[in-house]
Amino acid sequence: MTGRRSILIWGGLLTAVLVSLFVNLGLWQWNKYDVKSRLQADLDTRSQGALVTLPAAPADAEALRHRHFVAHGEYDATRQVLIDNRVHEDRAGYHVLTPLRLAGSELYVLVNRGWVPALADHQQLPPAPVPPGSVEITGIAVVPGNRFFTLGEPQASDAWEPVWQNPDLERFRRAVPYPLHPVILQLDPAAADGFVRAWPRPDERADKHLSYALQWFGFAASTVGIWAWFLFRRRP
């Protein structure tokens, strides 16, 4: 009995550890699925609302998120940045982010004008001309993430860096002498003066997260089933 009792104890502990691990992994994937699904639902609801003028005064990011805005102003070509490692149809390139000074205000908003392909010589930057003078644009406001994987810290320098790894609003805010909206406007596909605008959906790959979650929950159930079979099987 001592040997069997030891097996039951260690087997029970192993089962508890595995079930806890599998359930937590399943919940992690389920949470990612839920977050992406809710973001997509929010985008579908808010972006279909009436086109409104982007406020020329600071506003809360969540109040602006996923709303469809029209904005008037002038681009600041001196502070344009290209966001590296953006892929479109299996081709490497950049997203073009250009700050727009809102008419009648000192406030700026970053505008993502779309994707441009990288040149064969990656040391050279592709052309991304900025329209001069006053412009009118329309786009969807998105709140960029604040956790980025960065290959090394940006070098401290007075010179403007034209290529960044991530659309880091906090870094941009520290680098410019003017106030900035807490969102990025993704230029509408039909708007002028933009580039390729095949914007990814918030729920992209959400179905895979759901599939992974169900697999982990299945592993947990199978582990319990195997342990129950071992406990209650008839001994010869």
mmCIF file of the C-alpha atoms, coordinates in Angstrom:
data_MODEL
# 
_entry.id   MODEL 
# 
loop_
_atom_site.group_PDB 
_atom_site.id 
_atom_site.type_symbol 
_atom_site.label_atom_id 
_atom_site.label_alt_id 
_atom_site.label_comp_id 
_atom_site.label_asym_id 
_atom_site.label_entity_id 
_atom_site.label_seq_id 
_atom_site.pdbx_PDB_ins_code 
_atom_site.Cartn_x 
_atom_site.Cartn_y 
_atom_site.Cartn_z 
_atom_site.occupancy 
_atom_site.B_iso_or_equiv 
_atom_site.pdbx_formal_charge 
_atom_site.auth_seq_id 
_atom_site.auth_comp_id 
_atom_site.auth_asym_id 
_atom_site.auth_atom_id 
_atom_site.pdbx_PDB_model_num 
ATOM 1   C CA . MET A 1 1   ? 0.000   0.000  0.000   1.00 0.00 ? 1   MET A CA 1 
ATOM 2   C CA . THR A 1 2   ? 2.861   2.353  0.722   1.00 0.00 ? 2   THR A CA 1 
ATOM 3   C CA . GLY A 1 3   ? 4.067   2.203  -2.863  1.00 0.00 ? 3   GLY A CA 1 
ATOM 4   C CA . ARG A 1 4   ? 0.566   2.710  -4.264  1.00 0.00 ? 4   ARG A CA 1 
ATOM 5   C CA . ARG A 1 5   ? -0.090  5.583  -1.851  1.00 0.00 ? 5   ARG A CA 1 
ATOM 6   C CA . SER A 1 6   ? 3.126   7.266  -2.980  1.00 0.00 ? 6   SER A CA 1 
ATOM 7   C CA . ILE A 1 7   ? 2.118   6.877  -6.619  1.00 0.00 ? 7   ILE A CA 1 
ATOM 8   C CA . LEU A 1 8   ? -1.323  8.348  -5.871  1.00 0.00 ? 8   LEU A CA 1 
ATOM 9   C CA . ILE A 1 9   ? 0.166   11.344 -4.069  1.00 0.00 ? 9   ILE A CA 1 
ATOM 10  C CA . TRP A 1 10  ? 2.761   12.168 -6.719  1.00 0.00 ? 10  TRP A CA 1 
ATOM 11  C CA . GLY A 1 11  ? 0.359   11.398 -9.527  1.00 0.00 ? 11  GLY A CA 1 
ATOM 12  C CA . GLY A 1 12  ? -2.255  13.683 -7.983  1.00 0.00 ? 12  GLY A CA 1 
ATOM 13  C CA . LEU A 1 13  ? 0.265   16.488 -7.585  1.00 0.00 ? 13  LEU A CA 1 
ATOM 14  C CA . LEU A 1 14  ? 1.423   16.105 -11.179 1.00 0.00 ? 14  LEU A CA 1 
ATOM 15  C CA . THR A 1 15  ? -2.177  16.119 -12.383 1.00 0.00 ? 15  THR A CA 1 
ATOM 16  C CA . ALA A 1 16  ? -2.946  19.279 -10.389 1.00 0.00 ? 16  ALA A CA 1 
ATOM 17  C CA . VAL A 1 17  ? 0.129   21.057 -11.771 1.00 0.00 ? 17  VAL A CA 1 
ATOM 18  C CA . LEU A 1 18  ? -0.621  20.072 -15.369 1.00 0.00 ? 18  LEU A CA 1 
ATOM 19  C CA . VAL A 1 19  ? -4.315  20.971 -15.152 1.00 0.00 ? 19  VAL A CA 1 
ATOM 20  C CA . SER A 1 20  ? -3.471  24.357 -13.610 1.00 0.00 ? 20  SER A CA 1 
ATOM 21  C CA . LEU A 1 21  ? -0.888  25.016 -16.334 1.00 0.00 ? 21  LEU A CA 1 
ATOM 22  C CA . PHE A 1 22  ? -3.209  24.000 -19.177 1.00 0.00 ? 22  PHE A CA 1 
ATOM 23  C CA . VAL A 1 23  ? -6.149  26.018 -17.817 1.00 0.00 ? 23  VAL A CA 1 
ATOM 24  C CA . ASN A 1 24  ? -4.017  29.132 -17.367 1.00 0.00 ? 24  ASN A CA 1 
ATOM 25  C CA . LEU A 1 25  ? -2.620  28.836 -20.892 1.00 0.00 ? 25  LEU A CA 1 
ATOM 26  C CA . GLY A 1 26  ? -6.159  28.398 -22.179 1.00 0.00 ? 26  GLY A CA 1 
ATOM 27  C CA . LEU A 1 27  ? -7.359  31.481 -20.299 1.00 0.00 ? 27  LEU A CA 1 
ATOM 28  C CA . TRP A 1 28  ? -4.408  33.477 -21.647 1.00 0.00 ? 28  TRP A CA 1 
ATOM 29  C CA . GLN A 1 29  ? -5.323  32.607 -25.235 1.00 0.00 ? 29  GLN A CA 1 
ATOM 30  C CA . TRP A 1 30  ? -9.028  33.150 -24.530 1.00 0.00 ? 30  TRP A CA 1 
ATOM 31  C CA . ASN A 1 31  ? -8.275  36.613 -23.133 1.00 0.00 ? 31  ASN A CA 1 
ATOM 32  C CA . LYS A 1 32  ? -6.319  37.532 -26.287 1.00 0.00 ? 32  LYS A CA 1 
ATOM 33  C CA . TYR A 1 33  ? -9.257  36.344 -28.398 1.00 0.00 ? 33  TYR A CA 1 
ATOM 34  C CA . ASP A 1 34  ? -11.694 38.329 -26.257 1.00 0.00 ? 34  ASP A CA 1 
ATOM 35  C CA . VAL A 1 35  ? -9.631  41.533 -26.380 1.00 0.00 ? 35  VAL A CA 1 
ATOM 36  C CA . LYS A 1 36  ? -9.246  41.388 -30.158 1.00 0.00 ? 36  LYS A CA 1 
ATOM 37  C CA . SER A 1 37  ? -12.926 40.598 -30.662 1.00 0.00 ? 37  SER A CA 1 
ATOM 38  C CA . ARG A 1 38  ? -14.033 43.491 -28.464 1.00 0.00 ? 38  ARG A CA 1 
ATOM 39  C CA . LEU A 1 39  ? -11.663 45.898 -30.238 1.00 0.00 ? 39  LEU A CA 1 
ATOM 40  C CA . GLN A 1 40  ? -13.071 44.832 -33.601 1.00 0.00 ? 40  GLN A CA 1 
ATOM 41  C CA . ALA A 1 41  ? -16.644 45.229 -32.356 1.00 0.00 ? 41  ALA A CA 1 
ATOM 42  C CA . ASP A 1 42  ? -15.785 48.690 -31.022 1.00 0.00 ? 42  ASP A CA 1 
ATOM 43  C CA . LEU A 1 43  ? -14.194 49.661 -34.344 1.00 0.00 ? 43  LEU A CA 1 
ATOM 44  C CA . ASP A 1 44  ? -17.182 48.384 -36.315 1.00 0.00 ? 44  ASP A CA 1 
ATOM 45  C CA . THR A 1 45  ? -19.562 50.387 -34.126 1.00 0.00 ? 45  THR A CA 1 
ATOM 46  C CA . ARG A 1 46  ? -17.679 53.667 -33.732 1.00 0.00 ? 46  ARG A CA 1 
ATOM 47  C CA . SER A 1 47  ? -16.205 53.965 -37.204 1.00 0.00 ? 47  SER A CA 1 
ATOM 48  C CA . GLN A 1 48  ? -19.654 53.749 -38.778 1.00 0.00 ? 48  GLN A CA 1 
ATOM 49  C CA . GLY A 1 49  ? -20.775 56.855 -36.934 1.00 0.00 ? 49  GLY A CA 1 
ATOM 50  C CA . ALA A 1 50  ? -21.047 60.311 -38.456 1.00 0.00 ? 50  ALA A CA 1 
ATOM 51  C CA . LEU A 1 51  ? -17.837 61.937 -39.686 1.00 0.00 ? 51  LEU A CA 1 
ATOM 52  C CA . VAL A 1 52  ? -16.820 64.521 -37.067 1.00 0.00 ? 52  VAL A CA 1 
ATOM 53  C CA . THR A 1 53  ? -14.089 67.141 -36.855 1.00 0.00 ? 53  THR A CA 1 
ATOM 54  C CA . LEU A 1 54  ? -11.043 66.128 -34.861 1.00 0.00 ? 54  LEU A CA 1 
ATOM 55  C CA . PRO A 1 55  ? -10.939 68.406 -31.800 1.00 0.00 ? 55  PRO A CA 1 
ATOM 56  C CA . ALA A 1 56  ? -8.246  71.077 -31.884 1.00 0.00 ? 56  ALA A CA 1 
ATOM 57  C CA . ALA A 1 57  ? -7.715  70.701 -28.141 1.00 0.00 ? 57  ALA A CA 1 
ATOM 58  C CA . PRO A 1 58  ? -6.272  67.793 -26.115 1.00 0.00 ? 58  PRO A CA 1 
ATOM 59  C CA . ALA A 1 59  ? -8.735  64.940 -25.627 1.00 0.00 ? 59  ALA A CA 1 
ATOM 60  C CA . ASP A 1 60  ? -8.814  61.538 -23.960 1.00 0.00 ? 60  ASP A CA 1 
ATOM 61  C CA . ALA A 1 61  ? -7.488  58.713 -26.118 1.00 0.00 ? 61  ALA A CA 1 
ATOM 62  C CA . GLU A 1 62  ? -10.398 56.400 -25.337 1.00 0.00 ? 62  GLU A CA 1 
ATOM 63  C CA . ALA A 1 63  ? -12.904 59.082 -26.326 1.00 0.00 ? 63  ALA A CA 1 
ATOM 64  C CA . LEU A 1 64  ? -11.204 59.326 -29.728 1.00 0.00 ? 64  LEU A CA 1 
ATOM 65  C CA . ARG A 1 65  ? -10.471 55.639 -30.332 1.00 0.00 ? 65  ARG A CA 1 
ATOM 66  C CA . HIS A 1 66  ? -11.952 54.168 -33.531 1.00 0.00 ? 66  HIS A CA 1 
ATOM 67  C CA . ARG A 1 67  ? -13.952 57.271 -34.411 1.00 0.00 ? 67  ARG A CA 1 
ATOM 68  C CA . HIS A 1 68  ? -14.065 58.573 -37.975 1.00 0.00 ? 68  HIS A CA 1 
ATOM 69  C CA . PHE A 1 69  ? -12.596 62.082 -38.115 1.00 0.00 ? 69  PHE A CA 1 
ATOM 70  C CA . VAL A 1 70  ? -12.003 64.847 -40.589 1.00 0.00 ? 70  VAL A CA 1 
ATOM 71  C CA . ALA A 1 71  ? -9.063  67.149 -39.916 1.00 0.00 ? 71  ALA A CA 1 
ATOM 72  C CA . HIS A 1 72  ? -7.760  70.336 -41.514 1.00 0.00 ? 72  HIS A CA 1 
ATOM 73  C CA . GLY A 1 73  ? -4.224  71.618 -41.233 1.00 0.00 ? 73  GLY A CA 1 
ATOM 74  C CA . GLU A 1 74  ? -0.683  71.543 -42.568 1.00 0.00 ? 74  GLU A CA 1 
ATOM 75  C CA . TYR A 1 75  ? 1.805   68.686 -42.478 1.00 0.00 ? 75  TYR A CA 1 
ATOM 76  C CA . ASP A 1 76  ? 5.188   69.062 -40.787 1.00 0.00 ? 76  ASP A CA 1 
ATOM 77  C CA . ALA A 1 77  ? 7.495   67.414 -43.324 1.00 0.00 ? 77  ALA A CA 1 
ATOM 78  C CA . THR A 1 78  ? 10.549  67.935 -41.100 1.00 0.00 ? 78  THR A CA 1 
ATOM 79  C CA . ARG A 1 79  ? 9.249   65.467 -38.509 1.00 0.00 ? 79  ARG A CA 1 
ATOM 80  C CA . GLN A 1 80  ? 8.033   62.695 -40.780 1.00 0.00 ? 80  GLN A CA 1 
ATOM 81  C CA . VAL A 1 81  ? 9.130   59.182 -39.779 1.00 0.00 ? 81  VAL A CA 1 
ATOM 82  C CA . LEU A 1 82  ? 9.112   55.826 -41.545 1.00 0.00 ? 82  LEU A CA 1 
ATOM 83  C CA . ILE A 1 83  ? 8.150   52.853 -39.372 1.00 0.00 ? 83  ILE A CA 1 
ATOM 84  C CA . ASP A 1 84  ? 10.354  49.945 -40.422 1.00 0.00 ? 84  ASP A CA 1 
ATOM 85  C CA . ASN A 1 85  ? 9.538   46.257 -40.861 1.00 0.00 ? 85  ASN A CA 1 
ATOM 86  C CA . ARG A 1 86  ? 5.999   46.665 -42.173 1.00 0.00 ? 86  ARG A CA 1 
ATOM 87  C CA . VAL A 1 87  ? 5.016   43.945 -44.642 1.00 0.00 ? 87  VAL A CA 1 
ATOM 88  C CA . HIS A 1 88  ? 2.415   44.142 -47.403 1.00 0.00 ? 88  HIS A CA 1 
ATOM 89  C CA . GLU A 1 89  ? 1.776   41.140 -49.666 1.00 0.00 ? 89  GLU A CA 1 
ATOM 90  C CA . ASP A 1 90  ? 5.026   39.513 -48.493 1.00 0.00 ? 90  ASP A CA 1 
ATOM 91  C CA . ARG A 1 91  ? 7.070   42.591 -49.376 1.00 0.00 ? 91  ARG A CA 1 
ATOM 92  C CA . ALA A 1 92  ? 9.043   44.600 -46.807 1.00 0.00 ? 92  ALA A CA 1 
ATOM 93  C CA . GLY A 1 93  ? 8.437   48.300 -46.441 1.00 0.00 ? 93  GLY A CA 1 
ATOM 94  C CA . TYR A 1 94  ? 7.521   51.156 -44.136 1.00 0.00 ? 94  TYR A CA 1 
ATOM 95  C CA . HIS A 1 95  ? 4.506   52.945 -42.745 1.00 0.00 ? 95  HIS A CA 1 
ATOM 96  C CA . VAL A 1 96  ? 4.718   56.706 -43.299 1.00 0.00 ? 96  VAL A CA 1 
ATOM 97  C CA . LEU A 1 97  ? 3.825   58.786 -40.235 1.00 0.00 ? 97  LEU A CA 1 
ATOM 98  C CA . THR A 1 98  ? 3.523   62.531 -40.740 1.00 0.00 ? 98  THR A CA 1 
ATOM 99  C CA . PRO A 1 99  ? 2.476   65.045 -38.056 1.00 0.00 ? 99  PRO A CA 1 
ATOM 100 C CA . LEU A 1 100 ? -0.369  67.380 -39.010 1.00 0.00 ? 100 LEU A CA 1 
ATOM 101 C CA . ARG A 1 101 ? -0.823  70.749 -37.337 1.00 0.00 ? 101 ARG A CA 1 
ATOM 102 C CA . LEU A 1 102 ? -4.546  71.262 -36.812 1.00 0.00 ? 102 LEU A CA 1 
ATOM 103 C CA . ALA A 1 103 ? -5.910  74.494 -38.260 1.00 0.00 ? 103 ALA A CA 1 
ATOM 104 C CA . GLY A 1 104 ? -6.308  77.244 -35.685 1.00 0.00 ? 104 GLY A CA 1 
ATOM 105 C CA . SER A 1 105 ? -4.345  75.358 -33.044 1.00 0.00 ? 105 SER A CA 1 
ATOM 106 C CA . GLU A 1 106 ? -0.850  74.512 -31.842 1.00 0.00 ? 106 GLU A CA 1 
ATOM 107 C CA . LEU A 1 107 ? -1.929  70.874 -31.465 1.00 0.00 ? 107 LEU A CA 1 
ATOM 108 C CA . TYR A 1 108 ? -0.677  68.191 -33.864 1.00 0.00 ? 108 TYR A CA 1 
ATOM 109 C CA . VAL A 1 109 ? -1.854  64.687 -34.691 1.00 0.00 ? 109 VAL A CA 1 
ATOM 110 C CA . LEU A 1 110 ? 0.215   61.922 -36.237 1.00 0.00 ? 110 LEU A CA 1 
ATOM 111 C CA . VAL A 1 111 ? -1.212  60.670 -39.520 1.00 0.00 ? 111 VAL A CA 1 
ATOM 112 C CA . ASN A 1 112 ? -0.363  57.221 -40.851 1.00 0.00 ? 112 ASN A CA 1 
ATOM 113 C CA . ARG A 1 113 ? -0.456  57.829 -44.606 1.00 0.00 ? 113 ARG A CA 1 
ATOM 114 C CA . GLY A 1 114 ? 0.085   54.197 -45.512 1.00 0.00 ? 114 GLY A CA 1 
ATOM 115 C CA . TRP A 1 115 ? 2.714   51.712 -46.653 1.00 0.00 ? 115 TRP A CA 1 
ATOM 116 C CA . VAL A 1 116 ? 5.589   52.244 -49.067 1.00 0.00 ? 116 VAL A CA 1 
ATOM 117 C CA . PRO A 1 117 ? 7.910   49.466 -50.325 1.00 0.00 ? 117 PRO A CA 1 
ATOM 118 C CA . ALA A 1 118 ? 11.537  49.377 -49.249 1.00 0.00 ? 118 ALA A CA 1 
ATOM 119 C CA . LEU A 1 119 ? 14.189  49.900 -51.887 1.00 0.00 ? 119 LEU A CA 1 
ATOM 120 C CA . ALA A 1 120 ? 16.591  47.142 -52.914 1.00 0.00 ? 120 ALA A CA 1 
ATOM 121 C CA . ASP A 1 121 ? 19.315  49.062 -51.081 1.00 0.00 ? 121 ASP A CA 1 
ATOM 122 C CA . HIS A 1 122 ? 17.898  49.233 -47.574 1.00 0.00 ? 122 HIS A CA 1 
ATOM 123 C CA . GLN A 1 123 ? 20.342  52.013 -46.729 1.00 0.00 ? 123 GLN A CA 1 
ATOM 124 C CA . GLN A 1 124 ? 18.350  54.309 -49.003 1.00 0.00 ? 124 GLN A CA 1 
ATOM 125 C CA . LEU A 1 125 ? 14.853  55.461 -48.097 1.00 0.00 ? 125 LEU A CA 1 
ATOM 126 C CA . PRO A 1 126 ? 11.925  55.349 -50.512 1.00 0.00 ? 126 PRO A CA 1 
ATOM 127 C CA . PRO A 1 127 ? 10.322  58.623 -51.564 1.00 0.00 ? 127 PRO A CA 1 
ATOM 128 C CA . ALA A 1 128 ? 7.349   59.662 -49.430 1.00 0.00 ? 128 ALA A CA 1 
ATOM 129 C CA . PRO A 1 129 ? 6.462   63.191 -50.554 1.00 0.00 ? 129 PRO A CA 1 
ATOM 130 C CA . VAL A 1 130 ? 4.497   65.417 -48.186 1.00 0.00 ? 130 VAL A CA 1 
ATOM 131 C CA . PRO A 1 131 ? 1.811   67.644 -49.727 1.00 0.00 ? 131 PRO A CA 1 
ATOM 132 C CA . PRO A 1 132 ? 2.469   71.341 -49.025 1.00 0.00 ? 132 PRO A CA 1 
ATOM 133 C CA . GLY A 1 133 ? -0.014  73.854 -47.726 1.00 0.00 ? 133 GLY A CA 1 
ATOM 134 C CA . SER A 1 134 ? -3.398  73.329 -46.175 1.00 0.00 ? 134 SER A CA 1 
ATOM 135 C CA . VAL A 1 135 ? -4.984  69.884 -46.508 1.00 0.00 ? 135 VAL A CA 1 
ATOM 136 C CA . GLU A 1 136 ? -8.180  68.148 -45.485 1.00 0.00 ? 136 GLU A CA 1 
ATOM 137 C CA . ILE A 1 137 ? -7.936  64.500 -44.472 1.00 0.00 ? 137 ILE A CA 1 
ATOM 138 C CA . THR A 1 138 ? -10.250 61.825 -43.114 1.00 0.00 ? 138 THR A CA 1 
ATOM 139 C CA . GLY A 1 139 ? -9.294  58.779 -41.130 1.00 0.00 ? 139 GLY A CA 1 
ATOM 140 C CA . ILE A 1 140 ? -9.912  56.451 -38.206 1.00 0.00 ? 140 ILE A CA 1 
ATOM 141 C CA . ALA A 1 141 ? -8.278  57.249 -34.856 1.00 0.00 ? 141 ALA A CA 1 
ATOM 142 C CA . VAL A 1 142 ? -6.313  54.354 -33.369 1.00 0.00 ? 142 VAL A CA 1 
ATOM 143 C CA . VAL A 1 143 ? -4.504  54.148 -30.050 1.00 0.00 ? 143 VAL A CA 1 
ATOM 144 C CA . PRO A 1 144 ? -1.056  52.596 -30.608 1.00 0.00 ? 144 PRO A CA 1 
ATOM 145 C CA . GLY A 1 145 ? 0.403   50.142 -28.124 1.00 0.00 ? 145 GLY A CA 1 
ATOM 146 C CA . ASN A 1 146 ? 2.981   51.187 -25.570 1.00 0.00 ? 146 ASN A CA 1 
ATOM 147 C CA . ARG A 1 147 ? 4.898   47.928 -25.311 1.00 0.00 ? 147 ARG A CA 1 
ATOM 148 C CA . PHE A 1 148 ? 7.385   47.440 -28.075 1.00 0.00 ? 148 PHE A CA 1 
ATOM 149 C CA . PHE A 1 149 ? 10.137  44.980 -28.903 1.00 0.00 ? 149 PHE A CA 1 
ATOM 150 C CA . THR A 1 150 ? 13.066  47.216 -29.757 1.00 0.00 ? 150 THR A CA 1 
ATOM 151 C CA . LEU A 1 151 ? 16.463  46.184 -31.095 1.00 0.00 ? 151 LEU A CA 1 
ATOM 152 C CA . GLY A 1 152 ? 18.511  48.471 -28.876 1.00 0.00 ? 152 GLY A CA 1 
ATOM 153 C CA . GLU A 1 153 ? 17.709  51.876 -27.459 1.00 0.00 ? 153 GLU A CA 1 
ATOM 154 C CA . PRO A 1 154 ? 17.417  54.902 -29.779 1.00 0.00 ? 154 PRO A CA 1 
ATOM 155 C CA . GLN A 1 155 ? 20.639  56.887 -29.977 1.00 0.00 ? 155 GLN A CA 1 
ATOM 156 C CA . ALA A 1 156 ? 20.573  60.248 -28.230 1.00 0.00 ? 156 ALA A CA 1 
ATOM 157 C CA . SER A 1 157 ? 21.113  62.874 -30.897 1.00 0.00 ? 157 SER A CA 1 
ATOM 158 C CA . ASP A 1 158 ? 19.929  66.322 -31.919 1.00 0.00 ? 158 ASP A CA 1 
ATOM 159 C CA . ALA A 1 159 ? 19.515  65.097 -35.497 1.00 0.00 ? 159 ALA A CA 1 
ATOM 160 C CA . TRP A 1 160 ? 16.078  63.833 -36.486 1.00 0.00 ? 160 TRP A CA 1 
ATOM 161 C CA . GLU A 1 161 ? 15.942  60.072 -37.041 1.00 0.00 ? 161 GLU A CA 1 
ATOM 162 C CA . PRO A 1 162 ? 13.838  59.401 -40.161 1.00 0.00 ? 162 PRO A CA 1 
ATOM 163 C CA . VAL A 1 163 ? 13.388  55.651 -39.499 1.00 0.00 ? 163 VAL A CA 1 
ATOM 164 C CA . TRP A 1 164 ? 11.883  54.185 -36.311 1.00 0.00 ? 164 TRP A CA 1 
ATOM 165 C CA . GLN A 1 165 ? 11.118  50.619 -35.363 1.00 0.00 ? 165 GLN A CA 1 
ATOM 166 C CA . ASN A 1 166 ? 7.752   51.365 -33.731 1.00 0.00 ? 166 ASN A CA 1 
ATOM 167 C CA . PRO A 1 167 ? 5.030   54.055 -33.754 1.00 0.00 ? 167 PRO A CA 1 
ATOM 168 C CA . ASP A 1 168 ? 6.003   55.180 -30.252 1.00 0.00 ? 168 ASP A CA 1 
ATOM 169 C CA . LEU A 1 169 ? 3.850   58.188 -29.359 1.00 0.00 ? 169 LEU A CA 1 
ATOM 170 C CA . GLU A 1 170 ? 5.668   58.868 -26.106 1.00 0.00 ? 170 GLU A CA 1 
ATOM 171 C CA . ARG A 1 171 ? 9.022   58.966 -27.858 1.00 0.00 ? 171 ARG A CA 1 
ATOM 172 C CA . PHE A 1 172 ? 7.581   61.241 -30.530 1.00 0.00 ? 172 PHE A CA 1 
ATOM 173 C CA . ARG A 1 173 ? 6.106   63.552 -27.915 1.00 0.00 ? 173 ARG A CA 1 
ATOM 174 C CA . ARG A 1 174 ? 9.500   63.881 -26.240 1.00 0.00 ? 174 ARG A CA 1 
ATOM 175 C CA . ALA A 1 175 ? 11.224  64.574 -29.571 1.00 0.00 ? 175 ALA A CA 1 
ATOM 176 C CA . VAL A 1 176 ? 9.049   67.429 -30.850 1.00 0.00 ? 176 VAL A CA 1 
ATOM 177 C CA . PRO A 1 177 ? 8.460   70.925 -29.456 1.00 0.00 ? 177 PRO A CA 1 
ATOM 178 C CA . TYR A 1 178 ? 4.673   70.857 -29.823 1.00 0.00 ? 178 TYR A CA 1 
ATOM 179 C CA . PRO A 1 179 ? 1.690   69.108 -28.149 1.00 0.00 ? 179 PRO A CA 1 
ATOM 180 C CA . LEU A 1 180 ? 0.384   65.930 -29.712 1.00 0.00 ? 180 LEU A CA 1 
ATOM 181 C CA . HIS A 1 181 ? -2.937  64.104 -29.760 1.00 0.00 ? 181 HIS A CA 1 
ATOM 182 C CA . PRO A 1 182 ? -2.829  60.673 -28.006 1.00 0.00 ? 182 PRO A CA 1 
ATOM 183 C CA . VAL A 1 183 ? -3.984  58.861 -31.167 1.00 0.00 ? 183 VAL A CA 1 
ATOM 184 C CA . ILE A 1 184 ? -2.788  58.195 -34.703 1.00 0.00 ? 184 ILE A CA 1 
ATOM 185 C CA . LEU A 1 185 ? -5.105  58.842 -37.624 1.00 0.00 ? 185 LEU A CA 1 
ATOM 186 C CA . GLN A 1 186 ? -5.102  56.019 -40.159 1.00 0.00 ? 186 GLN A CA 1 
ATOM 187 C CA . LEU A 1 187 ? -5.756  57.774 -43.449 1.00 0.00 ? 187 LEU A CA 1 
ATOM 188 C CA . ASP A 1 188 ? -8.858  56.563 -45.267 1.00 0.00 ? 188 ASP A CA 1 
ATOM 189 C CA . PRO A 1 189 ? -8.111  54.368 -48.296 1.00 0.00 ? 189 PRO A CA 1 
ATOM 190 C CA . ALA A 1 190 ? -9.898  56.819 -50.589 1.00 0.00 ? 190 ALA A CA 1 
ATOM 191 C CA . ALA A 1 191 ? -8.197  59.928 -49.191 1.00 0.00 ? 191 ALA A CA 1 
ATOM 192 C CA . ALA A 1 192 ? -5.642  61.776 -51.303 1.00 0.00 ? 192 ALA A CA 1 
ATOM 193 C CA . ASP A 1 193 ? -1.892  62.097 -50.664 1.00 0.00 ? 193 ASP A CA 1 
ATOM 194 C CA . GLY A 1 194 ? -1.518  58.663 -49.144 1.00 0.00 ? 194 GLY A CA 1 
ATOM 195 C CA . PHE A 1 195 ? 0.133   55.373 -49.997 1.00 0.00 ? 195 PHE A CA 1 
ATOM 196 C CA . VAL A 1 196 ? -1.005  51.734 -49.732 1.00 0.00 ? 196 VAL A CA 1 
ATOM 197 C CA . ARG A 1 197 ? -3.615  51.550 -46.976 1.00 0.00 ? 197 ARG A CA 1 
ATOM 198 C CA . ALA A 1 198 ? -4.591  47.937 -46.314 1.00 0.00 ? 198 ALA A CA 1 
ATOM 199 C CA . TRP A 1 199 ? -5.070  48.438 -42.592 1.00 0.00 ? 199 TRP A CA 1 
ATOM 200 C CA . PRO A 1 200 ? -5.013  45.256 -40.459 1.00 0.00 ? 200 PRO A CA 1 
ATOM 201 C CA . ARG A 1 201 ? -8.158  44.357 -38.548 1.00 0.00 ? 201 ARG A CA 1 
ATOM 202 C CA . PRO A 1 202 ? -7.995  44.378 -34.716 1.00 0.00 ? 202 PRO A CA 1 
ATOM 203 C CA . ASP A 1 203 ? -9.356  40.812 -34.692 1.00 0.00 ? 203 ASP A CA 1 
ATOM 204 C CA . GLU A 1 204 ? -6.681  39.520 -37.057 1.00 0.00 ? 204 GLU A CA 1 
ATOM 205 C CA . ARG A 1 205 ? -5.697  35.965 -36.011 1.00 0.00 ? 205 ARG A CA 1 
ATOM 206 C CA . ALA A 1 206 ? -8.373  36.005 -33.269 1.00 0.00 ? 206 ALA A CA 1 
ATOM 207 C CA . ASP A 1 207 ? -9.726  32.636 -34.446 1.00 0.00 ? 207 ASP A CA 1 
ATOM 208 C CA . LYS A 1 208 ? -6.305  31.093 -33.883 1.00 0.00 ? 208 LYS A CA 1 
ATOM 209 C CA . HIS A 1 209 ? -6.287  32.314 -30.280 1.00 0.00 ? 209 HIS A CA 1 
ATOM 210 C CA . LEU A 1 210 ? -9.700  30.717 -29.785 1.00 0.00 ? 210 LEU A CA 1 
ATOM 211 C CA . SER A 1 211 ? -8.462  27.467 -31.318 1.00 0.00 ? 211 SER A CA 1 
ATOM 212 C CA . TYR A 1 212 ? -5.397  27.448 -29.066 1.00 0.00 ? 212 TYR A CA 1 
ATOM 213 C CA . ALA A 1 213 ? -7.568  28.136 -25.998 1.00 0.00 ? 213 ALA A CA 1 
ATOM 214 C CA . LEU A 1 214 ? -9.843  25.194 -26.780 1.00 0.00 ? 214 LEU A CA 1 
ATOM 215 C CA . GLN A 1 215 ? -6.794  22.958 -27.288 1.00 0.00 ? 215 GLN A CA 1 
ATOM 216 C CA . TRP A 1 216 ? -5.366  23.886 -23.874 1.00 0.00 ? 216 TRP A CA 1 
ATOM 217 C CA . PHE A 1 217 ? -8.739  23.322 -22.187 1.00 0.00 ? 217 PHE A CA 1 
ATOM 218 C CA . GLY A 1 218 ? -8.917  19.977 -23.980 1.00 0.00 ? 218 GLY A CA 1 
ATOM 219 C CA . PHE A 1 219 ? -5.490  19.015 -22.617 1.00 0.00 ? 219 PHE A CA 1 
ATOM 220 C CA . ALA A 1 220 ? -6.705  19.882 -19.106 1.00 0.00 ? 220 ALA A CA 1 
ATOM 221 C CA . ALA A 1 221 ? -9.835  17.747 -19.509 1.00 0.00 ? 221 ALA A CA 1 
ATOM 222 C CA . SER A 1 222 ? -7.812  14.858 -20.943 1.00 0.00 ? 222 SER A CA 1 
ATOM 223 C CA . THR A 1 223 ? -5.381  15.014 -18.032 1.00 0.00 ? 223 THR A CA 1 
ATOM 224 C CA . VAL A 1 224 ? -8.255  14.803 -15.539 1.00 0.00 ? 224 VAL A CA 1 
ATOM 225 C CA . GLY A 1 225 ? -9.787  11.939 -17.504 1.00 0.00 ? 225 GLY A CA 1 
ATOM 226 C CA . ILE A 1 226 ? -6.541  9.949  -17.579 1.00 0.00 ? 226 ILE A CA 1 
ATOM 227 C CA . TRP A 1 227 ? -6.041  10.450 -13.849 1.00 0.00 ? 227 TRP A CA 1 
ATOM 228 C CA . ALA A 1 228 ? -9.630  9.415  -13.109 1.00 0.00 ? 228 ALA A CA 1 
ATOM 229 C CA . TRP A 1 229 ? -9.214  6.279  -15.215 1.00 0.00 ? 229 TRP A CA 1 
ATOM 230 C CA . PHE A 1 230 ? -6.027  5.442  -13.322 1.00 0.00 ? 230 PHE A CA 1 
ATOM 231 C CA . LEU A 1 231 ? -7.734  5.967  -9.948  1.00 0.00 ? 231 LEU A CA 1 
ATOM 232 C CA . PHE A 1 232 ? -10.865 3.977  -10.599 1.00 0.00 ? 232 PHE A CA 1 
ATOM 233 C CA . ARG A 1 233 ? -9.701  1.228  -12.902 1.00 0.00 ? 233 ARG A CA 1 
ATOM 234 C CA . ARG A 1 234 ? -10.110 -2.247 -11.553 1.00 0.00 ? 234 ARG A CA 1 
ATOM 235 C CA . ARG A 1 235 ? -6.964  -3.805 -10.263 1.00 0.00 ? 235 ARG A CA 1 
ATOM 236 C CA . PRO A 1 236 ? -6.424  -7.476 -11.130 1.00 0.00 ? 236 PRO A CA 1 
# 
